[in-house]
């Protein structure tokens, strides 16, 4: 009985640790991009324009990846 309880606790802790590790691997930028991609082009245009203006003001060239054809560029 005690052995079964110990095994159950170990399994629960292992699952909790695995979930925590997997969630921490998510890149915030990827999460943002997935959220923006879920929007229609018209709905995401203000956000895309705001990011572009911020990049231009900071002097970045936007060289972190290829431009998407549907981004209005």
N, C-alpha and C positions, 0 to 999 in steps of 0.2 A: 504494500500500500504506500509506504513512504517512498519507495523507489519510483513508483509511477508518478507521484507528486513531484519529485525532483526532476524526472524526465520531462514532465509537462512544463515546469517552470523554465527549464533550460531551452526547450523548444520555443516557448513564448518569447524569451529574451533574444534568442537567435533570430526570430522573425522580426522583432522590433529593431534590432541592429541592422538587419539587411534592408529593411524599409528605409531607415534613416540614411544609410550609406547611398542607396539608389537615389533618393530624393536630393541629396546634397550634390550629386554629380550634374544636375541640370544647370546648364549655362543660362544666366539671366537674359543674355542677348538672344539666345535661341527661343526662350520662352516668349520674349517680346515679339520676335519675328513671327512665331506661330500665332500669337494673338492678332497681330496686324494682318497676317495672311488670311485669317478667318473673316475679316471684314471685306465688304465690297470695295472696289477701286474708288468709288465716290466717297465712301465713309472713311477710308484711310488716307485720302489725299491731304487733309490738313495736317495730319501727323507726319507724313512723309515730307511735306513742305517745311514743317518746323524743324525736322532733323537736318534737312538740306541747308536751311538758313544757319543753323547752329554750326554745321560743318564749314560753311563758307566764312563765317565770322571767326572761327578758330583757325582758319587757314589749312584745314585738312583737305586732302584731295579725294577722300572717299575710296582709297585704295585697299579697303579691307575685304573686298570681294567683288565679284561681277555684279553689274547692275541688272536688275530684273526687268524684263521687257514690259511688264504691266505696271511699272512704277511711274509712268507718265514722262519719262525722260526722252 
